[in-house]
Amino acid sequence: MTFKPGDEVQHLSGGPKMVVTGDGNYGGIVCRWWDEKLKDFKSENFEEVEIRPYQAPSGGRPFVVNPR
């Protein structure tokens, strides 16, 4: 599978949603994501075999506030 800039991906082990920003070093792919703990964006070079297309977590029913 080939990823292109703008694709939403995730590391195979899980983690945050990342956005592909371009080609990295030695055939890698550069991804960027928001680090909530640091309150800043992070960027890293990944091998293509380390990432997959992002899938939102499957939740049950949507959360609804009961307005009583």
All heavy atoms as an XYZ file, in Angstrom:
541
protein
N       0.857     -1.179      0.000
C       0.000      0.000      0.000
C       0.895      1.231      0.000
O       1.902      1.281      0.688
C      -0.886     -0.014      1.243
C      -1.713      1.227      1.398
S      -2.837      1.139      2.797
C      -4.073      0.073      2.107
N       0.537      2.204     -0.760
C       1.309      3.439     -0.813
C       0.498      4.559     -0.171
O      -0.661      4.744     -0.487
C       1.629      3.809     -2.272
O       2.334      2.725     -2.852
C       2.473      5.044     -2.338
N       1.128      5.267      0.729
C       0.470      6.382      1.403
C       0.901      7.683      0.735
O       2.003      7.796      0.223
C       0.849      6.401      2.882
C       0.381      5.182      3.627
C       1.265      4.172      3.941
C      -0.941      5.048      4.005
C       0.848      3.045      4.620
C      -1.374      3.922      4.677
C      -0.472      2.914      4.997
N       0.007      8.660      0.776
C       0.311      9.964      0.186
C       0.011     11.057      1.205
O      -0.738     10.828      2.164
C      -0.486     10.158     -1.101
C      -1.977     10.112     -0.947
C      -2.663     10.148     -2.304
C      -4.158     10.181     -2.220
N      -4.808      9.220     -1.379
N       0.593     12.243      1.037
C       0.336     13.334      1.973
C      -1.164     13.576      2.158
O      -1.927     13.569      1.202
C       1.020     14.539      1.314
C       2.135     13.921      0.534
C       1.564     12.625     -0.001
N      -1.547     13.724      3.412
C      -2.951     13.954      3.751
C      -3.664     12.694      4.220
O      -4.718     12.782      4.846
N      -3.092     11.517      3.953
C      -3.712     10.271      4.415
C      -3.659     10.204      5.939
O      -2.658     10.579      6.558
C      -2.986      9.041      3.852
C      -3.278      8.790      2.385
O      -4.188      9.444      1.830
O      -2.581      7.948      1.793
N      -4.729      9.710      6.547
C      -4.769      9.503      7.991
C      -4.345      8.070      8.266
O      -4.892      7.129      7.689
C      -6.167      9.773      8.531
C      -6.559     11.228      8.402
C      -7.954     11.512      8.940
O      -8.778     10.575      9.028
O      -8.211     12.678      9.271
N      -3.347      7.914      9.135
C      -2.788      6.601      9.420
C      -2.628      6.412     10.923
O      -2.809      7.350     11.698
C      -1.417      6.415      8.724
C      -1.559      6.464      7.213
C      -0.405      7.438      9.205
N      -2.264      5.191     11.295
C      -2.015      4.864     12.691
C      -0.902      3.817     12.729
O      -0.790      2.987     11.821
C      -3.288      4.305     13.331
C      -3.192      4.055     14.809
C      -4.533      3.639     15.382
O      -5.314      2.967     14.738
N      -4.807      4.054     16.603
N      -0.091      3.842     13.772
C       0.956      2.834     13.929
C       0.296      1.477     14.142
O      -0.806      1.394     14.702
C       1.845      3.188     15.129
C       3.107      2.400     15.159
N       3.193      1.189     15.775
C       4.328      2.657     14.624
C       4.411      0.712     15.631
N       5.132      1.592     14.932
N       0.935      0.419     13.709
C       0.364     -0.923     13.850
C       0.065     -1.283     15.299
O      -0.859     -2.046     15.573
C       1.310     -1.968     13.249
C       1.447     -1.962     11.738
C       2.470     -2.998     11.305
C       0.108     -2.229     11.070
N       0.821     -0.741     16.231
C       0.601     -1.046     17.650
C      -0.477     -0.167     18.276
O      -0.753     -0.282     19.462
C       1.906     -0.896     18.428
O       2.317      0.452     18.437
N      -1.080      0.713     17.491
C      -2.110      1.613     18.012
C      -1.562      3.019     18.139
O      -0.619      3.396     17.453
N      -2.150      3.788     19.030
C      -1.685      5.153     19.229
C      -2.580      6.160     18.545
O      -3.675      5.843     18.090
N      -2.118      7.405     18.472
C      -2.952      8.482     17.954
C      -3.127      8.424     16.439
O      -2.362      7.777     15.728
C      -2.180      9.739     18.344
C      -0.757      9.305     18.331
C      -0.780      7.891     18.846
N      -4.147      9.136     15.974
C      -4.323      9.322     14.534
C      -3.212     10.238     14.063
O      -2.932     11.262     14.690
C      -5.687      9.941     14.248
C      -5.898     10.276     12.782
C      -7.312     10.705     12.466
C      -7.747     11.918     13.198
N      -9.067     12.412     12.775
N      -2.562      9.859     12.957
C      -1.469     10.658     12.402
C      -1.822     11.018     10.963
O      -2.637     10.354     10.330
C      -0.164      9.870     12.422
C       0.236      9.373     13.782
S       1.862      8.545     13.812
C       1.509      7.027     12.941
N      -1.192     12.063     10.466
C      -1.379     12.493      9.082
C      -0.048     12.377      8.356
O       0.982     12.841      8.860
C      -1.903     13.945      9.007
C      -2.005     14.413      7.572
C      -3.246     14.064      9.702
N      -0.062     11.748      7.201
C       1.144     11.643      6.382
C       1.449     13.031      5.822
O       0.582     13.683      5.248
C       0.943     10.632      5.227
C       2.134     10.642      4.285
C       0.692      9.233      5.772
N       2.699     13.474      6.019
C       3.077     14.797      5.522
C       4.045     14.720      4.347
O       4.265     15.726      3.689
C       3.706     15.648      6.641
O       4.838     14.966      7.162
C       2.698     15.931      7.739
N       4.609     13.541      4.093
C       5.496     13.423      2.948
C       6.421     12.236      3.056
O       6.313     11.418      3.965
N       7.345     12.162      2.113
C       8.330     11.088      2.094
C       9.465     11.428      3.046
O       9.913     12.569      3.120
C       8.894     10.895      0.691
C       7.848     10.402     -0.297
O       6.897      9.730      0.151
O       7.977     10.686     -1.499
N       9.928     10.410      3.748
C      11.022     10.612      4.688
C      12.332     10.102      4.149
O      12.498      9.884      2.947
N      13.246      9.892      5.052
C      14.584      9.407      4.694
C      14.563      7.921      4.371
O      13.870      7.145      5.002
C      15.541      9.653      5.857
C      15.675     11.115      6.175
O      15.634     11.952      5.284
N      15.822     11.430      7.440
N      15.338      7.543      3.385
C      15.558      6.138      3.043
C      14.258      5.390      2.772
O      14.079      4.255      3.180
C      16.347      5.434      4.153
C      17.589      6.181      4.536
C      17.665      6.857      5.744
C      18.682      6.249      3.663
C      18.807      7.560      6.096
C      19.829      6.950      4.005
C      19.882      7.601      5.223
O      21.000      8.297      5.566
N      13.320      6.028      2.099
C      12.073      5.375      1.721
C      11.014      5.375      2.796
O       9.974      4.756      2.639
N      11.250      6.052      3.899
C      10.262      6.112      4.970
C       9.155      7.102      4.664
O       9.137      7.760      3.614
N       8.227      7.203      5.582
C       7.086      8.107      5.448
C       7.033      8.984      6.692
O       7.074      8.477      7.817
C       5.778      7.313      5.313
C       5.829      6.479      4.029
C       4.568      8.233      5.324
C       4.708      5.486      3.914
N       6.934     10.292      6.512
C       6.875     11.225      7.631
C       5.414     11.427      8.024
O       4.566     11.709      7.177
C       7.525     12.583      7.284
C       7.410     13.547      8.442
C       8.982     12.391      6.894
N       5.142     11.249      9.319
C       3.798     11.443      9.851
C       3.846     12.487     10.956
O       4.842     12.632     11.659
C       3.261     10.139     10.426
S       3.111      8.830      9.209
N       2.728     13.190     11.125
C       2.623     14.234     12.137
C       1.354     14.007     12.941
O       0.327     13.606     12.394
C       2.592     15.595     11.455
C       2.649     16.750     12.403
C       2.783     18.038     11.665
N       2.915     19.119     12.636
C       3.086     20.361     12.342
N       3.153     20.722     11.086
N       3.187     21.263     13.270
N       1.426     14.267     14.244
C       0.265     14.102     15.107
C       0.354     15.067     16.276
O       1.384     15.634     16.569
C       0.156     12.658     15.607
C       1.250     12.240     16.545
C       1.196     12.237     17.908
C       2.556     11.780     16.202
N       2.386     11.801     18.428
C       3.242     11.500     17.395
C       3.218     11.558     14.999
C       4.543     11.036     17.415
C       4.518     11.085     15.030
C       5.162     10.829     16.211
N      -0.786     15.242     16.959
C      -0.871     16.120     18.116
C      -0.587     15.302     19.358
O      -1.209     14.267     19.599
C      -2.254     16.749     18.208
C      -2.450     17.592     19.427
C      -3.178     17.291     20.541
C      -1.912     18.894     19.664
N      -3.126     18.311     21.447
C      -2.345     19.314     20.940
C      -1.100     19.738     18.911
C      -2.005     20.544     21.474
C      -0.749     20.973     19.454
C      -1.202     21.368     20.709
N       0.366     15.751     20.174
C       0.684     15.110     21.441
C      -0.018     15.885     22.539
O       0.381     16.996     22.875
C       2.199     15.091     21.664
C       2.601     14.314     22.895
O       1.927     14.438     23.943
O       3.595     13.565     22.803
N      -1.076     15.302     23.068
C      -1.896     15.984     24.070
C      -1.094     16.281     25.340
O      -1.264     17.340     25.948
C      -3.126     15.129     24.409
C      -4.123     15.807     25.305
C      -4.734     17.063     24.703
O      -4.959     17.112     23.487
O      -4.994     18.012     25.470
N      -0.215     15.381     25.731
C       0.575     15.577     26.944
C       1.517     16.769     26.811
O       1.654     17.570     27.724
C       1.357     14.303     27.249
C       2.112     14.338     28.537
C       2.788     13.011     28.798
C       3.553     13.030     30.095
N       4.222     11.747     30.340
N       2.182     16.881     25.667
C       3.124     17.985     25.441
C       2.454     19.251     24.915
O       3.080     20.298     24.843
C       4.210     17.553     24.456
C       5.109     16.402     24.903
C       6.061     16.014     23.784
C       5.876     16.780     26.162
N       1.189     19.108     24.485
C       0.451     20.232     23.884
C       1.218     20.798     22.687
O       1.409     22.001     22.550
C       0.169     21.342     24.899
C      -0.592     20.906     26.117
C      -2.010     20.572     25.779
C      -2.812     20.301     27.049
N      -3.845     19.339     26.860
N       1.678     19.873     21.832
C       2.463     20.271     20.671
C       2.385     19.180     19.604
O       2.054     18.034     19.905
C       3.925     20.465     21.078
C       4.716     21.270     20.073
O       4.110     21.818     19.125
O       5.950     21.347     20.217
N       2.686     19.551     18.368
C       2.729     18.568     17.297
C       4.055     17.822     17.345
O       5.085     18.388     17.687
C       2.574     19.245     15.932
C       1.172     19.660     15.641
C       0.785     20.981     15.798
C       0.227     18.736     15.219
C      -0.514     21.378     15.531
C      -1.075     19.125     14.953
C      -1.445     20.447     15.103
N       4.007     16.546     16.989
C       5.213     15.736     16.868
C       5.272     15.197     15.447
O       4.243     15.057     14.790
C       5.196     14.583     17.866
C       5.277     15.068     19.316
C       5.436     13.935     20.258
C       6.889     13.498     20.234
N       7.190     12.447     21.213
N       6.466     14.898     15.005
C       6.673     14.385     13.665
C       7.713     13.274     13.742
O       8.677     13.373     14.505
C       7.162     15.514     12.761
O       7.269     15.068     11.444
N       7.503     12.226     12.955
C       8.415     11.071     12.993
C       8.443     10.403     11.633
O       7.474     10.443     10.886
C       7.920     10.083     14.055
C       8.793      8.882     14.270
C      10.037      9.202     15.074
O       9.982     10.070     15.954
O      11.068      8.577     14.793
N       9.561      9.781     11.333
C       9.735      9.020     10.105
C       9.423      7.551     10.398
O       9.982      6.970     11.323
C      11.179      9.174      9.617
C      11.386      8.588      8.255
O      10.787      9.037      7.300
N      12.233      7.589      8.152
N       8.508      6.948      9.633
C       8.135      5.549      9.813
C       8.381      4.778      8.524
O       8.273      5.335      7.432
C       6.639      5.420     10.151
C       6.256      6.021     11.462
C       5.774      7.314     11.532
C       6.367      5.296     12.636
C       5.417      7.881     12.738
C       6.017      5.848     13.850
C       5.535      7.146     13.908
N       8.680      3.499      8.667
C       8.711      2.614      7.508
C       7.263      2.308      7.145
O       6.397      2.231      8.019
C       9.459      1.322      7.835
C      10.936      1.535      8.132
C      11.688      2.088      6.937
O      11.403      1.674      5.803
O      12.552      2.942      7.142
N       7.004      2.116      5.872
C       5.628      1.878      5.422
C       5.001      0.664      6.102
O       3.807      0.649      6.367
C       5.586      1.720      3.903
C       4.181      1.690      3.359
C       4.117      1.840      1.855
O       5.148      2.130      1.228
O       3.018      1.666      1.318
N       5.799     -0.344      6.423
C       5.260     -1.554      7.055
C       4.848     -1.324      8.510
O       4.209     -2.177      9.117
C       6.262     -2.729      6.986
C       6.536     -3.125      5.544
C       7.552     -2.389      7.708
N       5.193     -0.157      9.085
C       4.857      0.144     10.481
C       3.502      0.815     10.646
O       3.020      0.932     11.780
C       5.896      1.083     11.087
C       7.274      0.525     11.219
C       8.200      1.537     11.844
O       8.745      2.376     11.090
O       8.359      1.501     13.077
N       2.913      1.291      9.560
C       1.655      2.044      9.680
C       0.556      1.406      8.843
O       0.810      0.626      7.937
C       1.845      3.529      9.290
C       2.371      3.650      7.858
C       2.752      4.233     10.284
C       2.504      5.073      7.364
N      -0.660      1.764      9.192
C      -1.849      1.276      8.479
C      -2.827      2.433      8.364
O      -2.727      3.425      9.097
C      -2.486      0.123      9.246
C      -3.013      0.562     10.607
C      -3.717     -0.552     11.333
N      -4.150     -0.073     12.636
C      -3.981     -0.730     13.761
N      -3.390     -1.901     13.760
N      -4.412     -0.219     14.892
N      -3.819      2.321      7.470
C      -4.840      3.366      7.402
C      -5.555      3.494      8.751
O      -5.783      2.493      9.441
C      -5.798      2.860      6.323
C      -4.971      1.955      5.477
C      -4.003      1.306      6.424
N      -5.870      4.707      9.126
C      -6.516      4.965     10.414
C      -7.938      4.440     10.410
O      -8.684      4.620      9.452
C      -6.532      6.469     10.716
C      -7.250      6.798     11.997
C      -6.647      6.550     13.223
C      -8.519      7.343     11.982
C      -7.298      6.838     14.413
C      -9.180      7.639     13.160
C      -8.569      7.380     14.375
O      -9.216      7.663     15.541
N      -8.301      3.783     11.515
C      -9.683      3.355     11.729
C     -10.114      3.915     13.065
O      -9.461      3.659     14.086
C      -9.798      1.835     11.748
C      -9.678      1.203     10.386
C      -9.965     -0.282     10.464
O      -9.349     -0.999     11.243
N     -10.905     -0.728      9.677
N     -11.199      4.661     13.056
C     -11.719      5.221     14.300
C     -12.115      4.080     15.227
O     -12.566      3.031     14.770
C     -12.920      6.116     14.014
N     -11.933      4.268     16.535
C     -12.325      3.226     17.472
C     -13.810      2.912     17.326
O     -14.624      3.810     17.149
C     -12.042      3.828     18.837
C     -11.163      4.999     18.603
C     -11.388      5.437     17.192
N     -14.123      1.639     17.366
C     -15.533      1.271     17.260
C     -16.138      1.318     18.651
O     -15.725      0.579     19.541
C     -15.692     -0.115     16.648
O     -15.039     -1.066     17.453
N     -17.052      2.225     18.810
C     -17.732      2.349     20.080
C     -19.106      1.730     19.959
O     -19.554      1.367     18.879
N     -19.752      1.605     21.033
C     -21.119      1.101     20.997
C     -22.047      2.215     20.559
O     -21.831      2.871     19.553
N     -23.003      2.465     21.358
C     -23.952      3.540     21.058
C     -23.307      4.885     21.332
O     -22.463      5.008     22.204
C     -25.194      3.368     21.932
C     -25.882      2.066     21.683
C     -27.033      1.761     22.602
N     -27.126      2.608     23.764
C     -28.270      2.958     24.322
N     -29.401      2.558     23.823
N     -28.290      3.711     25.389
N     -23.705      5.912     20.611
C     -23.144      7.238     20.868
C     -23.560      7.747     22.239
O     -24.629      7.405     22.741
C     -23.739      8.107     19.757
C     -24.910      7.352     19.244
C     -24.655      5.909     19.527
N     -22.694      8.537     22.848
C     -22.975      9.120     24.167
C     -24.041     10.203     24.021
O     -23.911     11.109     23.211
C     -21.697      9.718     24.748
C     -21.896     10.363     26.083
C     -22.065      9.582     27.215
C     -21.933     11.727     26.200
C     -22.255     10.177     28.463
C     -22.116     12.332     27.434
C     -22.280     11.551     28.561
N     -25.095     10.089     24.807
C     -26.187     11.065     24.778
C     -26.443     11.541     26.188
O     -26.571     10.735     27.110
C     -27.470     10.443     24.175
C     -28.611     11.454     24.191
C     -27.222      9.917     22.785
N     -26.509     12.852     26.357
C     -26.803     13.423     27.674
C     -28.326     13.446     27.841
O     -29.045     13.890     26.950
C     -26.236     14.854     27.785
C     -26.626     15.478     29.103
C     -24.732     14.824     27.615
N     -28.782     12.972     28.968
C     -30.218     12.956     29.255
C     -30.596     14.297     29.874
O     -30.265     14.570     31.021
C     -30.540     11.803     30.207
C     -32.037     11.618     30.364
O     -32.820     12.392     29.839
N     -32.413     10.585     31.066
N     -31.298     15.161     29.141
C     -31.620     16.518     29.641
C     -32.823     16.508     30.576
O     -33.917     16.884     30.196
C     -31.914     17.294     28.359
C     -32.453     16.264     27.422
C     -31.759     14.973     27.765
N     -32.635     16.115     31.794
C     -33.763     16.095     32.754
C     -33.836     17.364     33.520
O     -32.980     17.985     33.921
C     -33.583     14.945     33.726
C     -33.793     13.632     33.057
C     -33.769     12.573     34.111
N     -33.680     11.290     33.426
C     -33.789     10.138     34.042
N     -33.963     10.098     35.324
N     -33.676      9.040     33.380
